[in-house]
């Protein structure tokens, strides 16, 4: 599928320590991914520098996208490579994922503004679609921050 860019110095901090720019290890990222109960048991996580590599398979496109943002929105991760993450439940028929639509939150953004920017003027009320598409990583519609990457589902 490709490599997805994230802001390395922004995101959820895992663990303790002073080195906020260091990428977390693979075990910590896998634990974070599994904590969201997305159905990512068949996903392996590797870390190469500040890039997280996802391999394996997921049931559907939404889980693929949520796995990418759950790992990418972690402090110290600047890229997520998902070339080897397939969509489908049978390894023989699993297909590469479709290109997802992601949006990086800017200062002053809220979900209403993002919905209007992505879906068109007058579509701000679709902000709940974006919120629901990013659960459980988002716990409240007002708790987004600059640099965070959100998935934008099709209407």
Secondary structure, DSSP 8 states (H G I E B T S, - for coil): --EEE--TTSSB--S-SS-TTS---HHHHHHHHHHT-SS-TTEEEEEETTEEEEEEEESSHHHHHHHHHHHHTBTT--EEEEEEEEESSSTTT-EE-----EEE--TT--HHHHHHHHH-TT-GGGHHHHHHHTTTT-SSTT---TT-EEE----
